[in-house]
Amino acid sequence: MASEQNYSNHARFFPLYHFVVGPILLLYFGYSVKMLIQSPVWPNILGTIVAFGLLAFFFSARMMANTVQDRVIRLEERLRMERLLPADLKGRIDDFSIDQLVALRFASDAELPTLARTVLDKGITSRREIKKLITTWRPDYLRA
């Protein structure tokens, strides 16, 4: 945690995953396609299929981790909203989309009720747009 988290620096990268494994698999896929074009024989066909499968696995693993993370965030934020929102908004907790809940997790406890009302009343669904509305950032350093 080098600096205080905010909108401009909240994205998280896992260096081994994003900057080592990903590029290696992408290079391997490109190389296998090149070999297949140069010589369309069975070993090159199989190599390209395997390279594509590894690349697909790389991206699907990230999507699965993000989906699980979003489900946990949805649960946490619903519990947090039950505790912090005024009575008239508590009945609308189920109206929030996962994208809205994921973005609202960065709003401070003091700011959440007002921002939640704004998001619902104006129908703001963009994670990016909601995060930009936050004035007091609640950091989340423990993410997948």
C-alpha positions in Angstrom: 0.0 0.0 0.0 2.3 2.7 -1.3 -0.2 5.5 -1.4 -3.7 6.3 -0.5 -6.1 4.6 -2.9 -8.4 6.8 -5.0 -10.1 6.7 -8.4 -7.0 7.2 -10.4 -4.9 4.5 -8.8 -7.4 1.8 -7.6 -7.0 -0.6 -10.4 -5.0 -3.7 -9.3 -2.6 -5.7 -11.4 -1.0 -9.0 -10.3 2.4 -8.8 -12.0 3.0 -12.5 -12.5 -0.5 -13.0 -14.0 -0.8 -9.8 -16.1 2.8 -9.1 -17.1 4.4 -12.6 -17.3 2.0 -15.4 -17.9 -0.4 -13.4 -20.1 2.3 -12.1 -22.5 3.9 -15.6 -22.7 0.7 -17.3 -23.6 -0.1 -14.5 -26.2 3.4 -14.9 -27.7 2.9 -18.7 -27.8 -0.4 -18.4 -29.5 1.0 -16.0 -32.1 4.0 -18.3 -32.7 1.7 -21.3 -33.1 -0.5 -19.5 -35.6 2.6 -18.4 -37.6 3.8 -22.0 -37.7 0.4 -23.2 -38.8 0.3 -20.7 -41.6 3.8 -21.7 -42.7 3.2 -25.4 -42.5 -0.4 -26.6 -42.0 0.5 -30.0 -40.7 -1.2 -31.9 -37.9 1.4 -31.1 -35.1 1.0 -27.3 -35.9 -2.8 -27.6 -36.0 -2.7 -29.3 -32.6 -0.2 -26.7 -31.3 -2.4 -23.9 -32.3 -5.4 -25.6 -30.7 -3.5 -26.0 -27.4 -2.2 -22.4 -27.5 -5.8 -21.2 -28.0 -7.0 -23.4 -25.2 -4.3 -22.0 -22.8 -5.2 -18.4 -23.8 -8.9 -19.1 -23.3 -8.1 -20.6 -19.9 -6.1 -17.6 -19.0 -9.0 -15.2 -19.7 -11.7 -17.4 -18.2 -9.7 -17.8 -15.0 -9.7 -14.0 -14.6 -13.4 -13.8 -15.4 -14.2 -16.5 -12.8 -12.2 -14.7 -10.1 -13.8 -11.4 -10.9 -17.3 -13.0 -10.8 -16.6 -14.5 -7.4 -15.2 -11.2 -6.1 -18.3 -9.4 -7.4 -20.6 -11.8 -5.6 -18.8 -11.3 -2.3 -18.9 -7.5 -2.9 -22.6 -7.7 -3.6 -23.2 -9.5 -0.2 -20.9 -7.1 1.7 -22.5 -4.0 0.2 -26.0 -5.2 0.9 -25.2 -5.9 4.5 -23.4 -2.5 4.7 -26.5 -0.8 3.2 -28.8 -2.5 5.6 -26.8 -0.8 8.4 -26.2 2.6 6.8 -29.1 3.5 4.5 -32.2 5.4 5.8 -35.4 3.5 6.0 -36.8 4.7 2.7 -33.7 3.4 0.8 -33.4 0.1 2.6 -36.5 -1.1 0.7 -34.7 -0.4 -2.6 -31.5 -2.3 -1.9 -32.6 -5.1 -4.3 -32.8 -2.4 -7.0 -29.0 -2.0 -7.2 -27.3 -3.8 -9.9 -24.0 -5.7 -9.3 -22.1 -2.9 -11.2 -23.7 -0.3 -9.0 -22.8 -2.2 -5.8 -19.3 -2.9 -6.9 -18.7 0.8 -7.6 -20.4 2.0 -4.4 -18.1 -0.1 -2.3 -15.5 2.7 -2.5 -17.9 5.3 -1.1 -17.3 6.2 2.6 -19.9 5.3 5.1 -20.9 8.9 5.5 -21.2 9.4 1.8 -23.0 6.1 0.9 -26.6 7.1 1.7 -26.5 10.3 -0.5 -24.6 8.6 -3.3 -26.9 5.5 -3.3 -29.9 7.7 -3.6 -28.3 9.6 -6.5 -27.4 6.4 -8.3 -30.9 5.0 -8.0 -32.8 8.2 -8.8 -30.6 9.1 -11.8 -30.3 5.5 -13.0 -26.5 5.6 -13.1 -25.2 2.2 -14.0 -21.6 2.8 -15.1 -19.0 1.7 -12.6 -16.7 4.4 -13.8 -19.3 7.1 -13.6 -20.3 6.1 -10.1 -16.7 6.0 -8.9 -16.1 9.5 -10.2 -18.9 10.8 -8.1 -17.2 9.6 -4.9 -15.6 12.4 -2.9 -14.4 10.4 0.2 -12.8 7.2 -1.1 -13.0 4.0 1.0 -10.1 2.0 -0.1 -10.2 -1.7 -0.9 -6.8 -3.3 -0.9 -7.8 -6.9 -0.7 -9.0 -7.8 -4.2 -8.4 -10.7 -6.6 
